[in-house]
């Protein structure tokens, strides 16, 4: 198993792209074949070889795509078929970035994956998924440089308005500020910030806040062995009123109680690691 994660180097790209990441499962890898992808408020552009196929299942609904594709924000876990070897590069966009890139009807994209022609999307005649992936494991900085240069013209032709500017300000506060206090901090009415956030992201503010907190919890649990987890301490550490509150949160988010999750450890972070920045 090979993986890495790097940040864009060009400022105009980093305005919309949070990071680039790479994952390769080789023929001899014996990792879990059906990992679960936890809820995520960001969109990921998955760059893949044209003849590769991917399967995502959620609530008994299966979505199949071939080649490069979008994973749009999803509120529940996706079960992925990773039984065969694969090699992919991901472009993780910042929350709300697709609004500025003129991709409309974001709420209709929730919980969906969608095949995409990357060359058509970014307006490039030179971009090659196969070339990018060929030596991606060993030449990570070169891959990032290529993506920066290829994405820059597309990302420079963006649409910024009062709603996208406001959402940028909201996102700076959302991780550690009560939603009811954000409007006051930004000198806006609660109705104004909620409407702008929904327009730009297709989500309520509570949804990404919950998913951000979930990711923090999963990153913390990843560092612990099953026998070292104290769920009362976890509940206190992450601001839950009590352990039953934490249990309800995890069951709603990933479909499992804390005890079941600790036993299975079948999310992507457990199978592939937490993709720390190099």
N, C-alpha and C positions, 0 to 999 in steps of 0.2 A: 504494500500500500504506500503510495506517495502522495504528498499534499503540501501546499504552501498557500500563504495569503499575503498580499502586498497592497499598499496604498498607491493610488495614482500620483504621478510626479507633477503633472501639469495642473496649475490652479484652476483653469476653466473646466477641466475634466473633473477634478475633485469636488467642484461645486455640486455636481449631480451624482457622482459615483463614489460610494463609500470604500469599496475595495475590489480587487481582483482576487480570485482564488482558483486553485487547481486541485483536482482529485483524480487519481488513477488507481483502478483495481486491476491487478495483473492476474494471469491465469493461475498462478500458484497461491494466490491469497486465499485464506480460509475464513475470511470475515463473514459476519452474519449476512445472509442473502436478501433479507427484506427489512432494511432499516426504516424507521419512521422519521419523517421530517417534521419537526415541531412547528407550531404556528409562527408566522413571520409577517410583519407589516410591510416589508420591503419587497420589491420586485427583483428577480434575478434573471439575467439573460444568460442562458446556458449555451456555450459554443461547443459543438460536437461534430464528429464526422457525419457526413450525410447519410451513410447506410446504417447508423446505429439507431436502435429503437429503445424507448423508455416507457415505463408504465407507472402511473400514479393512481392510487386507490384511496378514496375517502368516502365513508358512509355507504359502502357497497357500490359506489360508482367509480368505474375505472376509466381513466383518460390515457390514451396512447398517443405518443408523438414520435416522429422520426427526425434525426438530425438536430440542428440548433433549435432552441425553443425558449419561450418565456415560462417562468414560474411566477405567477402573479401573487399578490398578498393572499394568504390563506389563514382562516380563523381556526381551523382544526388541523390535526396531523394528517399528513399524506403517508401512506405506506408505499415504498418504492421497490421495484423489482431490480435488485442489484446482484442477481445470481450469476450473470455473465460478466466477463472483463469489460471495462469501459475506461475512457479517458475524456475528461471534460474540463473546460475553463469556464468559470462563472464570473459575471460582472454584477456585483451587488449595487443596486441603485439606492440612493437615499430616499427615505419616505417622502412621497409627494413629487418626486422628480419627474415621473411620467406626465404629470399635468403640464409642466413647463415644456415638455418635449412634444406637446400637442397630441397626446394619446388620450382621447376623450372616453366618456362612459366608464370611468374606472370602477365604479361600484358593480358594474356588470361583469368585470373580470375577476372578482373575488373567487378564490378557491378553484381557479382554472389554470391549466397549462395550455400552451398554444404554439404550434410550429411557426418558425419565423425564418425568412430569408435575410440573413444578416447583411449581405451586400446591399440589398434593396433598402433595408431599414436605415443604414448609415450613409447610403448614397456613395458607396465605394465600388470601383471596378477592380481593385487590386487586392482586397482582403481575401484571404484563403484560410478557411477553418483547418483544413488538413495541414497546411504549412505551419500554422500557429501551434497546433497540437503535437507536431512531429517530435520536437525536442523540448516540450514545455516543462517536463520534470526537471531537467538539468539547466535550462536557460530561462529561469523565471523572470529575471530583470529584463531580458530582451523581450519576452512576451508582454510584460507590462508596458515597455516602451512602444511596442507595436500597437497595442490597444489604445494607449494615450494618443498616438498620432492618428490612428484610424477613426477614433471616436470624436476627436476634437472638432472637425468641421460640422458634424451633426449636432453636437452639444452646444456649439456656438450659435446655432440657428434656433434659439429657444424663445419661449414666450414667458415673460415675467410680468406679473401684475400685482395688485394690492393683496390679492388672496394668497399667492405663493410667497410673497414677502412676509405676510403675517404668519403663515405656517412655519417658515424658517424660525421665526421668533418663538413660536409655540414649542417647537421641537427642542429648543435649548432648555426649556423648563419642564417638559413633559415627564422626564425620567424621575425627577425627585421633587415635584411640586404637585400638590392636590389640584385636581382639575378645577374645582370651584374657586381656587385662588389665582389661576392663570390670567383670567380677564382683568382682574384688578392690577396685577403686576404689569400687564401690557397696556393698561389704561384703555381697555376696550370692554364693551358689554359681553357678558357670557354668550348671549345669542349670536353676536358678531363672530366671535372666535370659533364657536361650534359650527356655524354655517360655512365659514371659510375653510375650516379643516375638512369638513365632509366634502366640500366641492373639490378640493385639491387632492385628497387622498382616497375618497370613496369609503372612508372609515369614520367612526366616531372617535373622539379623543380617548375614550376609555379603552377601546380595543387595542391600539398600539401600546398604550401604557401598560396594559395587562400583559401583553406579549413581551415587552421589554423586561418587565419584572420576572416573567417566566424564564427568559434566557439567563438572567442573572442567577436565578435559583439553580438552573441546570448546570451552569458553569461552576457553581459552588459544589453541587453534588458530584460532579465529574471528578473532583479532587479527592473524594472520600470513598472508602470501602463501605460496603453494605453495613457491616457491623459497627462502623464509626458514625453512622447517621443518627442524629437525635432529632426527631421531627418536631418536638416542642421547641428546641433551640432554633431550628430552621424557621418555624412560624414566627418566633420572636424577632429573629434577625431580619426578616423581610416584611415586617409590619403587619402580619396577620393578627386578628383579634385573638385567635386561639387555634389549636391544632385542627379542629373540625373545619374551620374556615380555610386553612391550607389544603385539607383533603378535598373540599368542594372545588377549590381553584384548580388543582391538578387534574381532578376527574373531568372537569369541564374543558380544560385546555388540551390535555393529551389522552383523555379517555381512560385514565388509570388512577387508582388510589396510590398514595405514596408507597405503601408496602408492595403493591404489584409492580410499580416502576422500579423500585430498588431491587426486586427479584429479577426482572427481565432485562433492564438496562439495554433497551433496543432502539433508542433514538440515535440520530446521526452522530451526535457528540460522543456517545458511548462507543460507537462502532469506529468512527474515523478520527476521534479527537476533537479538540476545540479550535483547530485552525488558528493558532496564535500567529500574530504578525511576525514576519522575519525582519 
